[in-house]
Amino acid sequence: MIIVFVGPPGVGKGTQSKRLVSHFHLVHISTGEMLRRAIGEGTPVGVEARDYIDHGRLVPDDLIVELVGKRFETFPSAQGCLMDGFPRTITQARSLDGLLEKLGRRVDVVIELVADREEIRRRLLDRARIEGRTDDSPETITARLEIYDRQTAPLIDFYRKCGSLRQVNGMGTPDEVFNRILESIRS
Ligand code: AMP
């Protein structure tokens, strides 16, 4: 099963991804984590991506598609996977379809996690205090939410037309949200 997880920053994708990955024994592909690792290691991708991330902007599609393409080279073809934070643009979604087609696979389920904007801001500010992420300052949070609405939200329609979209309420405790996600996958 190939699951794509979509939703604004702070909606709880990270927390729920970890649970889904261990529940279904999926490979976890998080482009945000891959980029943060590249920055930590000082690789050329990290050097190029850093400024975009620190300003809350999307890293260019070609860089992301190359990163994911490399990851897919070592992807066990029969295994399920959870795409977390990728794709974030329609161009990336089309590239993902192409990468999966080469493996004889396709996106099976797209989960859109939905939550109230005030709740999202509160969660992001809490995360900034706990994790110290450089892109969780109030200004960057505003930029990331605007960019989500402009560049990533159109993906929802793209996947709705494919018939694979499931919208899930992301408000409530992590357990409640996880149970809703499981139900949406079963339906
Ligand atoms: P995340 O951990 O998914 O919230 O990603 C953190 C930051 O990494 C984002 O704000 C973007 O700057 C960058 N990023 C992660 N994934 C992508 C992607 N698929 N396309 C473009 N930029 C991305």
Residues whose N, C-alpha, C, O or C-beta is under 5 A from the ligand:
A	BS01	AMP	P9 T31 G32 E33 L35 Y52 I53 G56 R57 L58 V59 I64 D84 G85 F86 P87 R88
